[in-house]
Amino acid sequence: MGGGAGYRKDTFYRMGLFSHDRRRTVIALSLVVFFGLGSLIATGSEFTDAFDGDEMESYQAHHMITEAFASNDSEGESGLSGGRGFTIIFAHEEWNASNPQFAESVNLTIAGISDSSTIEYIQTPWNVDSNLTAWHYSDDGSHMRIEVGFSADTDAKEAYRDIKNDIKCGDLLCWRTGDVAIDTTFDDRMVEDLVKAEMLAAPLTIILLIIVFSSIVAALLPVAISIPTVISGVGIIFWLSHQMDVNNYAMNIVSLIGIGVSIDYSLFIVNRFREELYNGHDKREALAITSATAGKAVFFSGITVVIGLTGMLFFEGTGLPSMGIGGALAVALAVFFSTTFLMAILAILGENVNRFKVPFGMKQETDGEGLWFKLADFVMRRPTLTLIPILIILIGAGTPFLNVQLGLGGIDLLAPDEEVRVGSEIQEDEWADFGEAEIFIVFDLQDANRYSNETIDTFHNFSSSIAERYDVSSVFSIYYPSPDLNATDLKTIYSLPTSQQPIGIQELVNATSTEDTIIIRIVYLPEPGSPEAHTLVKEIRLMEDDIPFQGKVGGWAAISVDIIEEVYDKTPIAVAYILFCTGILVFIQVRSVLIPLKAMVMNILSLTASFGMLVYVFQEGHGFEDWMNFTPLSVDPTTPVIMFCIVFGLSMDYEVLMLSRIHEAYLETGDNTEAVRRGLQQTGRLITGAAAVMVVVFASFAIATVQIIKAIGLGLALAIAIDATLVRAIVVPATMRLMGDLNWWSPKWLAKWFPPHQPNTVDESE
């Protein structure tokens, strides 16, 4: 383009002039936003590992229990599991847990934390009722566990962090685990994974940017813009966590998206600014044209990515809405700082943006040169030959997803060598009744008498039919305290005064029932996230419908079933929303009906291989679990949704970047084949650099200790890598070559409302 005359009426052009003429004001306002939002980190976080599925039966069951037993001091059968404490497991290579020296070492450990004001109780075998003593000792007597409980007015997680390093086990081996320890470990690992990923990605990203720009100053600018973007985004997420339920993965999503898009958008803007300076414009005009082209492209790209991320808002019964909000905020902040703060910095730097050149950077290609031009020329001459093999590879790579098993993970999402997980597994090995997976059914008795003959008969028969299932280990309720007691026996027992009923029956009644509510606990054999456990939940719900009482089935397997059903139900709506909105945006940019449809298909192809990878690596293992330090599990039902919403927006970003240049070339030459060659050459280097940065950022999260973050990071990295290479370099040009002039077809009635761009006013996006 020879000058900026064609842009002078453009709003973004005038914004560029403002950023130059009022650069100090723009920088000051940007810093106010940065420090204001960043300071919200000081409010602390209140992340939750639960979801907000109020309409889901499993959550309704939980709420029924909470309401019914709010004033009940009973804490379950063991009396030790209240959710505000943690467990310490002890062992010794030689001593048995009953050894006096063993007990002495345990007491020394307790002494190190007993003076903490946040601890309400420490329960050991020698300070509990005799009927609870067995809980503390393992079945063979080799291990001991004690329970530490925090007071009700204490932030249990912070209290645990304060005292955990004071737990010195001396001669004993010990492992900290249990409710608060597990929850705190998940939270802390999220933060640590974030820091580790950023420390790994930062130097690699800087090196890549130096190669792309051949200038150290230009390379550091995108990294500098990512800092206020991420810190401001984290501050907003911290604040939001006090206003609504925010999933504990949201902060990682903010960082993941914030770093990637802020660097990408800054890269586009810095590259265009340098190009306009090279074309002979002074820095004021160069900045205005940059704003009218790259700045506008960044704005519309941000909208595209936000549309993809807001697709998560449809999944109200999961933790996805908070992730979608967090990701959308990160993108909005990236657009804001890139089009304001960065523009003002460029206005100050001017030609200095090219300082400190390096000799090993990418060469600025000219017409008829470069890898991208040669590749495009090869594809233009052999479109079918290049297209078909790539399509076969992409579709074949996605076939493992046909065998996907969806299910929620638990503590096994942590690394196998994580202390709280090792402690949990030791309990599972050493205590026969630990780790038994449970489903519970909560019944509202309404006006029925819980001890009437009819009620006893109904629930005893119902419990008996469940207990007879092959996949059920045991059933516990006041109507089925033991397989040895029939309905007649129970009627006799409950006709007696409470004081004359067996102690065990009294404890069971207090723990699992009120006048209006009763709980039936079902211990089952399959893994909670397995298809077998899901089948059990569904069949129990069908059985429960046949009795004249309103019941709700809960438990981890039930939550898993409900979330999977939520994902299945809402995915068509979310996908339709994303496709429709992004299709309209692409049409507005390139004025074509067929190209948006083709772009959608191309983006879905980018996801096929990464979805297949999820199953092949993280569900089936295939040896990856050893060197990546994770346990193969069912795929979390939200992971494919997260990947689709993120990748679709980012892929469309690159699609629009390339298509805009191809469209411009087509309007200038009228030759579709030449337009594809030229457009791919002009954008190839930039797309390669931007995608490489994004891949590095996403792949750095593959070192995470939490399996779901590892899977999302690696899946996104693979999807972007495929999109920027196979899809963008081969599939897109090949299909555009085969489609010919049909690429730019649009009905005449639409052309009246959206006239085609002209060569001197076309919106560029590089």
Secondary structure, DSSP 8 states (H G I E B T S, - for coil): ---SGGGTT-HHHHHHHHHHHTHHHHHHHHHHHHHHHHGGGGG----BSS---TTSHHHHHHHHHHHHTTT-----SSS---SSEEEEEEE-SS--TTSHHHHHHHHHHHHTTTT-TTEEEEE-TTSS-GGGHHHHB-TTSSEEEEEEEE-TTS-HHHHHHHHGGG---TTSEEEEESHHHHHHHHHHHHHHHHHHHHHHHHHHHHHHHHHHHSBHHHHHHHHHHHHHHHHHHHHHHHHHHHHS--BTTHHHHHHHHHHHHHHHHHHHHHHHHHHHHHTT--HHHHHHHHIIIIIHHHHHHHHHHHHHHHGGGG-TTSSHHHHHHHHHHHHHHHHHHHHTHHHHHHHHHGGGGG-SB-TTS-----TT-HHHHHHHHHHHHSHHHHHHHHHHHHHHHHGGGGG--B----GGGS-TT-HHHHHHHHHHHH-TTTT-EEEEEEEE-TT--TTSHHHHHHHHHHHHHHHTSTTEEEEESTT-S-TT--HHHHHHHHHS-GGGS-HHHHHHHHHHB-SSEEEEEEEESS-TTSHHHHHHHHHHHHHHTTSSSEEEEESHHHHHHHHHHHHHHHHHHHHHHHHHHHHHHHHHHH--SHHHHHHHHHHHHHHHHHHHHIIIIIIT-TTHHHHHT-----B-TTHHHHHHHHHHHHHHHHHHHHHHHHHHHHHHH--HHHHHHHHHHHHHHHHHHHHHHHHHHHHGGGG-SSHHHHHHHHHHHHHHHHIIIIIIIIIHHHHHHHHGGGGG---HHHHHHS----TTT-----
